[in-house]
Amino acid sequence: MLNYKDFVPKEISASGFLRPGEYEDFDQAVLAANAWLKEAGVKLLKIETVVLPNIHSRWEEGTGDAAIRTSGDSPSQWHQFLRCWYYESEEDLGKTGEA
C-alpha cells in the first residue's frame, strides 16, 4: 500500500498579535526524515519538498488538510517540509506492477 510521512519543522512558539511564530530550521526536518528512514525499513519511492501556507494555524489540520486557505487581507506564513512516499514492504511494491 502506498503511504506517505511528513517531516515538518516543529513550531517553537506560536504567532501572536504583531509577532510571527518561531519554527525549527528545515534541517531538523531532514534529520528527522533520515533517522526515520534508517529505522523504518520501508521501500522509499520519492522524497519531495512541499511548501504550504498556514499549516500551524489553529484553523488548519496540518499537512494532511486538503483545504488550506490564504486571504489577501491577512498575512500568511508559508512552511517548507519533507514528504516521503513509500511502500511498507517489497511485496507492496510488486502489487503495483512497478519494479
N, CA and C of each residue as an Amber inpcrd file, in Angstrom:
protein
   297
   0.8380000  -1.1750000   0.0000000   0.0000000   0.0000000   0.0000000
   0.8870000   1.2440000   0.0000000   0.5540000   2.1940000  -0.8340000
   1.2740000   3.4570000  -0.9140000   0.9960000   4.2730000   0.3430000
   2.0490000   4.8380000   0.9220000   1.9400000   5.6570000   2.1330000
   2.8050000   6.8920000   1.9830000   2.5660000   7.8600000   2.8460000
   3.4720000   8.9980000   2.9380000   3.6440000   9.3780000   4.3950000
   4.7670000  10.0090000   4.6700000   5.0440000  10.5180000   6.0080000
   5.6700000  11.8940000   5.8360000   5.1470000  12.8610000   6.5890000
   5.6450000  14.2310000   6.5160000   6.5880000  14.5260000   7.6740000
   7.6050000  15.3070000   7.3770000   8.5660000  15.7540000   8.3770000
   8.5620000  17.2790000   8.3530000   7.9330000  17.8450000   9.3710000
   7.6780000  19.2780000   9.4330000   8.5250000  19.8940000  10.5430000
   9.2230000  20.9900000  10.2510000   9.9010000  21.6890000  11.3430000
   8.8780000  22.0670000  12.4180000   9.2080000  21.7720000  13.6470000
   8.2720000  21.9970000  14.7560000   8.1130000  23.4880000  15.0620000
   6.9310000  23.8050000  15.5350000   6.6530000  25.1640000  15.9810000
   7.2730000  25.3410000  17.3690000   8.1230000  26.3350000  17.5190000
   8.7620000  26.6190000  18.8010000   7.8730000  27.5430000  19.6240000
   7.3570000  28.5850000  18.9790000   6.3980000  29.4610000  19.6520000
   5.3750000  29.9430000  18.6210000   4.1280000  29.9830000  19.0420000
   3.0360000  30.3730000  18.1480000   3.0870000  31.8610000  17.8450000
   2.5500000  32.2050000  16.6940000   2.4650000  33.6240000  16.3590000
   1.4120000  34.2810000  17.2390000   1.5530000  35.5700000  17.4100000
   0.6090000  36.3420000  18.2020000   0.3520000  37.6730000  17.5320000
  -0.3110000  38.5300000  18.2210000  -0.6090000  39.8440000  17.6740000
   0.6980000  40.5810000  17.3970000   0.9400000  40.8850000  16.1410000
   2.1590000  41.5750000  15.6780000   3.4480000  40.8180000  15.9980000
   3.3450000  39.5060000  16.1500000   4.5360000  38.6980000  16.4410000
   4.4840000  37.4240000  15.6060000   5.4810000  37.2230000  14.7530000
   5.4850000  35.9920000  13.9460000   5.8350000  34.7780000  14.7990000
   5.4080000  33.6280000  14.3540000   5.7660000  32.3970000  15.0430000
   7.2330000  32.0640000  14.8240000   7.7620000  31.1930000  15.6660000
   9.1340000  30.7150000  15.5050000   9.0860000  29.2190000  15.2620000
   9.9790000  28.7440000  14.3740000   9.9700000  27.3480000  13.9560000
  11.3870000  26.8130000  13.8820000  11.5170000  25.5030000  14.0050000
  12.8100000  24.8730000  13.8130000  13.2850000  25.1220000  12.3810000
  14.5720000  24.9590000  12.1580000  15.1300000  25.0410000  10.8220000
  14.6690000  23.8420000  10.0020000  14.6630000  24.0050000   8.6900000
  14.3250000  22.9210000   7.7760000  15.2750000  21.7350000   7.9680000
  16.5120000  22.0300000   8.3430000  17.4960000  20.9640000   8.5840000
  17.0190000  19.9650000   9.6320000  16.2380000  20.4030000  10.5870000
  15.7150000  19.4980000  11.6180000  14.7460000  18.4890000  11.0000000
  13.9760000  18.9270000  10.0270000  13.0730000  18.0090000   9.3360000
  13.8660000  16.9800000   8.5340000  14.9560000  17.4070000   7.9170000
  15.8100000  16.4890000   7.1560000  16.4370000  15.4610000   8.0970000
  16.9140000  15.9040000   9.2410000  17.4860000  14.9800000  10.2210000
  16.4460000  13.9660000  10.7020000  15.2350000  14.4300000  10.9600000
  14.1640000  13.5280000  11.4110000  13.8250000  12.5110000  10.3230000
  13.7770000  12.9410000   9.0730000  13.4890000  12.0230000   7.9690000
  14.5940000  10.9770000   7.8460000  15.8410000  11.3980000   7.9340000
  16.9610000  10.4580000   7.8580000  16.8950000   9.4160000   8.9720000
  16.5940000   9.8510000  10.1750000  16.5000000   8.9240000  11.3170000
  15.3650000   7.9290000  11.1050000  14.2200000   8.4160000  10.6440000
  13.0800000   7.5310000  10.4120000  13.3850000   6.5250000   9.3080000
  13.9680000   6.9890000   8.2060000  14.2850000   6.0900000   7.0960000
  15.2750000   5.0070000   7.5050000  16.2000000   5.3650000   8.3660000
  17.2000000   4.4020000   8.8380000  16.5430000   3.2890000   9.6500000
  15.5180000   3.6200000  10.4140000  14.8870000   2.6520000  11.3140000
  13.6350000   1.9830000  10.7480000  12.9500000   2.6240000   9.8250000
  11.6280000   2.1440000   9.3920000  11.6820000   0.9070000   8.5020000
  12.7280000   0.7330000   7.7390000  12.8210000  -0.4190000   6.8580000
  11.7710000  -0.4320000   5.7590000  11.4420000   0.7250000   5.2110000
  10.4410000   0.8300000   4.1640000  11.1210000   0.9460000   2.8000000
  10.3510000   0.7490000   1.7510000  10.8350000   0.9300000   0.3900000
  10.4950000   2.3580000  -0.0330000  11.4970000   3.2180000  -0.0190000
  11.3090000   4.6300000  -0.3520000  11.1090000   4.7960000  -1.8530000
  10.0700000   5.5300000  -2.2320000   9.8020000   5.8030000  -3.6440000
  10.2810000   7.1810000  -4.0500000  10.0130000   8.1720000  -3.1950000
  10.3090000   9.5440000  -3.5600000  10.3030000  10.4190000  -2.3190000
  11.1670000  11.4100000  -2.3270000  11.1250000  12.4510000  -1.3030000
  10.8910000  13.7610000  -2.0360000   9.9570000  14.5330000  -1.5250000
   9.7030000  15.8310000  -2.1400000   9.6490000  16.9160000  -1.0720000
   9.9910000  18.1080000  -1.4990000   9.8450000  19.2700000  -0.6400000
   8.4980000  19.8940000  -0.9690000   7.7050000  20.1290000   0.0600000
   6.3740000  20.7030000  -0.1040000   6.3430000  22.0350000   0.6270000
   5.6830000  23.0100000   0.0310000   5.5100000  24.3150000   0.6700000
   4.0190000  24.6210000   0.7020000   3.5020000  24.8320000   1.9080000
   2.0830000  25.1290000   2.1030000   1.9280000  26.3010000   3.0590000
   0.8440000  27.0470000   2.9380000   0.6120000  28.1520000   3.8550000
  -0.0860000  27.7100000   5.1340000   0.2670000  28.3580000   6.2090000
  -0.5220000  28.3230000   7.4480000  -0.7520000  26.9370000   8.0520000
   0.1530000  25.9910000   7.8780000  -0.0870000  24.6410000   8.3890000
  -0.0960000  24.5700000   9.9080000   0.4800000  25.5640000  10.5710000
   0.4720000  25.5800000  12.0280000  -0.6930000  26.3950000  12.5980000
  -1.5350000  26.9260000  11.7190000  -2.6780000  27.7250000  12.1560000
  -3.6630000  26.8690000  12.9380000  -4.3040000  27.4440000  13.9250000
  -5.2900000  26.6980000  14.7150000  -6.5260000  26.3450000  13.8870000
  -6.7000000  26.9900000  12.7240000  -7.8530000  26.7070000  11.8750000
  -7.5430000  25.6680000  10.8000000  -6.3200000  25.1990000  10.7620000
  -5.9280000  24.1990000   9.7640000  -5.6130000  22.8780000  10.4550000
  -5.5260000  21.8270000   9.6660000  -5.2710000  20.4900000  10.1970000
  -3.8840000  19.9820000   9.8250000  -2.9460000  20.8830000   9.6330000
  -1.5770000  20.4940000   9.3250000  -1.3930000  20.0980000   7.8760000
  -0.3900000  19.2760000   7.6260000  -0.0080000  18.9370000   6.2610000
  -1.0010000  18.0360000   5.5530000  -1.8490000  17.3460000   6.2820000
  -2.8350000  16.4590000   5.6730000  -4.1430000  17.1450000   5.3080000
  -4.2800000  18.4090000   5.6610000  -5.5000000  19.1560000   5.3780000
  -5.6170000  19.4080000   3.8790000  -6.7290000  19.0480000   3.2850000
  -6.9160000  19.2010000   1.8400000  -7.3530000  20.6040000   1.4440000
  -7.6980000  21.4650000   2.4000000  -8.2010000  22.8060000   2.0850000
  -7.5080000  23.8500000   2.9500000  -6.2540000  24.1150000   2.6660000
  -5.5160000  25.1320000   3.4130000  -5.7580000  26.4770000   2.7360000
  -6.1130000  27.4650000   3.5380000  -6.5600000  28.7380000   2.9760000
  -5.5540000  29.8830000   3.1920000  -5.6430000  30.8320000   2.2890000
  -4.9600000  32.1170000   2.4570000  -5.9820000  33.1930000   2.1520000
  -5.6970000  34.3830000   2.5830000  -6.5880000  35.5030000   2.3180000
  -5.7420000  36.6960000   1.9220000  -6.2280000  37.4780000   1.0040000
  -5.4870000  38.6390000   0.5220000  -5.2750000  39.7150000   1.5700000
  -6.1720000  39.8310000   2.5400000  -6.0760000  40.8920000   3.5250000
  -5.3330000  40.4940000   4.7940000  -5.1570000  39.2120000   5.0220000
  -4.4690000  38.8000000   6.2440000  -3.1320000  38.1490000   5.8830000
  -2.1610000  38.2590000   6.7740000  -0.8450000  37.6860000   6.4780000
  -0.8850000  36.1540000   6.4960000  -0.0810000  35.5630000   5.6440000
   0.0560000  34.1130000   5.5970000   1.5120000  33.7590000   5.8140000
   1.7480000  32.6560000   6.4930000   3.1010000  32.1340000   6.6430000
   3.1860000  30.8510000   5.8560000   4.1900000  30.7550000   5.0040000
   4.3990000  29.5690000   4.1950000   5.4530000  28.7140000   4.8570000
   5.2240000  27.3980000   4.8860000   6.1070000  26.4670000   5.5820000
   6.6030000  25.3930000   4.6230000   7.8780000  25.1020000   4.7110000
   8.5120000  24.0720000   3.8990000   8.6960000  22.8160000   4.7490000
   8.3810000  21.6550000   4.1710000   8.5760000  20.3920000   4.8820000
   8.8940000  19.2970000   3.8780000   9.3090000  18.1400000   4.3820000
   9.6180000  16.9860000   3.5410000   8.4670000  15.9930000   3.5760000
   8.1650000  15.4160000   2.4220000   7.1800000  14.3310000   2.3490000
   7.8790000  13.1320000   1.7150000   7.8400000  12.0120000   2.4300000
   8.4170000  10.7600000   1.9330000   7.2790000   9.8520000   1.4900000
   7.3260000   9.4390000   0.2280000   6.3730000   8.4640000  -0.3050000
   7.0510000   7.1080000  -0.2450000   6.3320000   6.0910000   0.2400000
   6.9650000   4.7970000   0.4370000   5.9460000   3.6600000   0.4200000
   6.4890000   2.4610000   0.2430000   5.7540000   1.2210000   0.4690000
   6.3360000   0.5930000   1.7210000   5.4940000  -0.0630000   2.4980000
   5.9860000  -0.6740000   3.7280000   6.8090000  -1.9210000   3.4620000
   6.6350000  -2.5510000   2.2890000   7.3960000  -3.7570000   2.0000000
   7.6120000  -3.9010000   0.5060000   8.5550000  -4.7580000   0.1350000
   8.7930000  -5.0700000  -1.2710000   7.5590000  -5.7260000  -1.8820000
   6.8160000  -6.5010000  -1.0840000   5.5990000  -7.1550000  -1.5590000
   4.5860000  -6.1180000  -2.0340000   4.4380000  -5.0070000  -1.2590000
   3.5290000  -3.9260000  -1.6600000   3.9600000  -3.3240000  -2.9810000
   5.2590000  -3.1550000  -3.1770000   5.7760000  -2.5740000  -4.4080000
   5.4310000  -3.4630000  -5.5960000   5.5330000  -4.7760000  -5.4410000
   5.2250000  -5.7080000  -6.5160000   3.7740000  -5.6880000  -6.9350000
   2.8650000  -5.3430000  -6.0260000   1.4300000  -5.3030000  -6.3230000
   1.0670000  -4.1870000  -7.2860000   1.9140000  -3.1740000  -7.4070000
   1.5980000  -2.0340000  -8.2630000   2.0430000  -2.2510000  -9.6950000
   2.8420000  -3.2760000  -9.9170000   3.3560000  -3.5210000 -11.2530000
   4.6390000  -2.7500000 -11.5220000   5.1270000  -1.9990000 -10.5410000
   6.3770000  -1.2510000 -10.7020000   7.5320000  -2.1340000 -10.2980000
   8.7030000  -1.7690000 -10.7650000   9.9020000  -2.5200000 -10.3650000
  10.9690000  -1.5760000  -9.8910000
